[in-house]
Amino acid sequence: MFDFRLKVFHTVAKRLNFTKAADELFITQPAVTKHIQEIEAFYKCKLFERNGTKIQLTHAGNTLLKYTDDIFNIYRDIEFDLAALNENVKGTIKLGASTTVAQYVLPGYLALFKEKFQDIHIELTEGNTEYIENLLTENKIDLGIVEGQSKRQHIKYTQLIKDEIVLCTNVANTAIKKSALTLSELQKLPLVVREQGSGSLEVVVAALKKENIKFSNLNVEITLESSESIKSYLIHSKSFAFLSVHSVFKELKNNELRIVDIKELNIERYFYLITQQGGTNHLKELFLKFMQNNNLKL
């Protein structure tokens, strides 16, 4: 339906690699080059700067990328909305979400989904990542959204939304006046951590392990079972905690908490939509497509 040349450009612009774009599009690298040259000739401008084997977008290329992002988002919306009209969009979706996702990420998406599909009833169960994965394998939910890094063999993980884990403390905490700490200094701080089975804790432990820091070397002051309880504890103490940046937007805006950077430690992760390998149904597929189409719009 859409101009294939624009798809070629969009793929190259996202990958910044002609070979990877060719593999993804199932065409040859010379064909990719030919399509890009035809677009550049049509618009009378260079889209990429070439430096040996590396390429980067020109100003014109960045401008075109913005428009192709918009174009392909519109195409996805058209495909999704028209396909939905052909489905019997009634019934119940049993959804599970890990705590951070359920409290800070998912509500906006659910509101938008219900606006489109008013006859679909959603039952949401909240718990830590391990708990949600167990519910899925026991067929107690249709699909889930989790934040952990472990991958179970019989679960399909679809990368969804990017997140960052940041170290936070009370804005009035004067024990640490620096804006950035070393990994050695981190190990001396009184920390509030999530419980075992928490996806957030799992991600933090994995990131520290890469820096040769064992979880047992940390100065854990207390273990709590939700981001809300951790934030409340921080506001009334001089402790520190690793939290999803999604969970502290309000506290940062209200000047209640602040972020303390850790040198050489950047903890990024994705929230994953999880389904069982194999079986499917049209409501589950509908929700999956909806999340994939809207995960950059809220």
RATA-V148971 format. One record per backbone hydrogen bond with DSSP energy under -1.0 kcal/mol. CO is the residue of the C=O (numbers start at 0). NH is the residue of the N-H. If there is no record, write none. Layout:
# RATA-V148971
<<CO NH> <CO NH>>
This chain:
# RATA-V148971
<<2 6> <3 7> <4 8> <5 9> <6 10> <7 11> <8 12> <9 13> <10 14> <11 15> <16 20> <17 21> <18 22> <19 23> <20 24> <21 26> <27 31> <28 32> <29 33> <30 34> <31 35> <32 36> <33 37> <34 38> <35 39> <36 40> <37 41> <38 42> <39 43> <39 44> <46 57> <48 55> <50 53> <53 50> <55 48> <57 61> <58 62> <59 63> <60 64> <61 65> <62 66> <63 67> <64 68> <65 69> <66 70> <67 71> <68 72> <69 73> <70 74> <71 75> <72 76> <73 77> <74 78> <75 79> <76 80> <77 81> <78 82> <79 83> <80 84> <83 86> <86 88> <87 89> <90 120> <92 122> <93 141> <93 142> <94 124> <95 144> <96 126> <97 101> <98 102> <99 103> <100 104> <100 105> <105 109> <106 110> <107 111> <108 112> <109 113> <110 114> <111 115> <112 116> <116 119> <118 90> <120 92> <122 94> <124 96> <127 131> <128 132> <129 133> <130 134> <131 135> <132 136> <133 137> <134 139> <135 138> <142 95> <143 273> <144 97> <145 271> <151 154> <153 276> <155 274> <157 272> <160 270> <162 268> <163 244> <165 242> <166 259> <167 240> <168 257> <169 172> <178 260> <180 262> <181 185> <182 186> <184 187> <185 188> <189 239> <190 220> <190 221> <192 223> <194 197> <196 129> <197 201> <198 202> <199 203> <200 204> <201 205> <202 206> <203 207> <204 208> <205 209> <207 212> <208 211> <213 216> <214 217> <217 219> <218 190> <221 192> <225 229> <226 230> <227 231> <228 232> <229 233> <230 234> <233 236> <239 191> <240 167> <242 165> <243 246> <247 251> <248 252> <249 253> <250 255> <250 256> <251 254> <255 170> <257 168> <260 180> <261 264> <266 164> <268 162> <270 159> <271 145> <272 157> <273 143> <274 155> <280 284> <281 285> <282 286> <283 287> <284 288> <285 289> <286 290> <287 291> <288 292> <289 293> <293 296>>
